[in-house]
Amino acid sequence: MPKPLVVDASLTFRLILPGPHQVEVESLVGQWLADGCEMHAPTLWAYELTSALCKTVHFGDITAGEVERALTLAQHLGMHLVAPHDELVRGAFDWTLRLDRATAYDSFYLALAEMLGCELWTADQRLHRAVDLPWVRLVGTPAE
């Protein structure tokens, strides 16, 4: 049975667009795929990723053509998107309360990883610091 991993939009963004962490993230994802891991995310992932890419075009950081290529790459990752259901929504609500936050976006990733009993991989340092649990992994930190 493939090992599940939850991957958030911040990590995916760094994978599909050129930047200082792209090579590191490509290597990491390549290793996951070679090891037979399956990447999972709440459906929110698609909205967050698309929104972040649109923002980069809006502010002139990249072209619409570059976003088209990035979206194609994202679609070919084989991400297993999980639609909201009662257990996931309640888990996200609980995480939002635990983290004392006003919004639940990050909490959906946390709840999904908890539900699947797997690691959550992120490039979001703020999320990583807020949770401070060994199964919430930040790109750039060594494996334990």
C-alpha positions as CSV (number, residue, x, y, z in Angstrom):
1,M,0.0,0.0,0.0
2,P,1.4,3.4,-0.9
3,K,2.5,5.7,1.8
4,P,0.3,8.8,2.0
5,L,1.7,12.3,2.4
6,V,-0.2,15.6,2.7
7,V,1.3,18.4,0.6
8,D,0.1,22.0,0.9
9,A,-0.1,24.6,-1.7
10,S,3.0,26.5,-0.5
11,L,5.2,23.5,-1.2
12,T,3.6,22.9,-4.5
13,F,4.0,26.6,-5.5
14,R,7.8,26.2,-4.9
15,L,7.9,23.0,-6.9
16,I,6.2,24.3,-10.1
17,L,7.8,27.8,-10.3
18,P,11.4,28.7,-10.5
19,G,12.8,30.0,-7.2
20,P,15.5,29.4,-4.6
21,H,13.9,26.2,-3.3
22,Q,12.7,24.6,-6.5
23,V,15.6,22.2,-6.9
24,E,15.3,21.0,-3.3
25,V,11.5,20.5,-3.7
26,E,11.9,18.7,-7.0
27,S,14.4,16.3,-5.4
28,L,12.1,15.7,-2.5
29,V,9.0,15.1,-4.6
30,G,11.1,12.9,-7.0
31,Q,12.1,10.8,-4.0
32,W,8.5,10.5,-2.8
33,L,7.4,9.3,-6.2
34,A,10.4,6.8,-6.4
35,D,9.4,5.5,-3.0
36,G,5.8,5.0,-4.1
37,C,4.3,7.7,-1.9
38,E,0.9,9.2,-2.8
39,M,0.4,13.0,-2.3
40,H,-2.9,14.1,-0.8
41,A,-4.4,17.5,-0.2
42,P,-7.8,18.9,0.6
43,T,-9.6,20.4,-2.5
44,L,-8.7,23.7,-1.1
45,W,-5.2,23.1,-2.5
46,A,-6.4,23.8,-6.1
47,Y,-7.9,27.1,-5.1
48,E,-5.0,28.2,-3.1
49,L,-2.5,27.3,-5.7
50,T,-4.4,28.9,-8.5
51,S,-4.9,32.1,-6.5
52,A,-1.2,32.3,-5.7
53,L,-0.3,31.9,-9.3
54,C,-2.9,34.5,-10.4
55,K,-1.4,36.9,-7.8
56,T,2.1,36.5,-9.4
57,V,0.7,37.4,-12.8
58,H,-1.3,40.3,-11.4
59,F,1.8,41.8,-9.8
60,G,4.0,41.2,-12.9
61,D,6.3,38.6,-11.4
62,I,5.6,36.0,-14.1
63,T,3.7,35.8,-17.4
64,A,0.3,34.1,-18.0
65,G,2.2,31.6,-20.2
66,E,4.4,30.7,-17.3
67,V,1.3,30.1,-15.1
68,E,-0.2,27.9,-17.8
69,R,2.9,25.7,-17.7
70,A,2.9,25.7,-13.9
71,L,-0.7,24.7,-13.8
72,T,0.0,21.8,-16.3
73,L,2.8,20.7,-14.0
74,A,0.6,20.8,-11.0
75,Q,-2.1,18.8,-12.7
76,H,0.4,16.1,-13.6
77,L,1.5,15.6,-10.0
78,G,-1.1,13.0,-9.4
79,M,-2.4,14.8,-6.3
80,H,-5.2,13.0,-4.6
81,L,-7.7,15.8,-3.7
82,V,-10.0,15.1,-0.8
83,A,-13.4,16.9,-0.8
84,P,-14.6,18.2,2.5
85,H,-16.6,15.7,4.5
86,D,-17.8,15.7,8.1
87,E,-14.6,14.2,9.7
88,L,-12.3,16.6,7.8
89,V,-14.4,19.7,8.5
90,R,-14.7,18.9,12.2
91,G,-11.0,18.2,12.3
92,A,-10.2,21.5,10.6
93,F,-12.4,23.3,13.0
94,D,-10.7,21.7,16.0
95,W,-7.2,22.6,14.6
96,T,-8.4,26.2,14.0
97,L,-9.4,26.4,17.7
98,R,-6.2,24.8,18.9
99,L,-4.1,27.2,16.9
100,D,-6.3,30.2,18.0
101,R,-6.7,31.3,14.4
102,A,-9.5,33.2,12.7
103,T,-9.4,31.1,9.5
104,A,-9.3,27.4,8.8
105,Y,-7.3,27.1,5.6
106,D,-4.1,25.6,7.1
107,S,-6.3,23.5,9.4
108,F,-7.7,21.5,6.6
109,Y,-4.2,20.3,5.7
110,L,-3.5,19.5,9.3
111,A,-6.8,17.6,9.8
112,L,-6.2,15.6,6.6
113,A,-2.7,14.6,7.6
114,E,-4.0,13.6,11.1
115,M,-6.9,11.7,9.5
116,L,-4.5,9.8,7.2
117,G,-1.9,9.3,9.9
118,C,0.9,10.8,7.8
119,E,3.2,13.7,7.5
120,L,2.2,17.2,6.3
121,W,4.8,18.8,4.1
122,T,4.8,22.6,3.8
123,A,7.0,25.6,2.9
124,D,5.0,27.8,5.2
125,Q,7.4,28.6,8.1
126,R,4.6,30.3,10.1
127,L,2.5,27.2,10.0
128,H,5.4,25.0,10.9
129,R,6.3,27.1,13.9
130,A,2.7,27.4,15.1
131,V,2.1,23.6,15.1
132,D,5.6,22.5,16.2
133,L,4.9,18.7,15.8
134,P,7.3,16.2,14.2
135,W,4.8,15.1,11.6
136,V,4.5,18.7,10.2
137,R,7.6,19.0,8.0
138,L,9.1,22.1,6.6
139,V,11.0,22.0,3.3
140,G,14.6,22.4,4.2
141,T,14.6,20.5,7.5
142,P,16.3,17.1,7.8
143,A,14.3,13.9,8.1
144,E,14.0,12.6,11.6
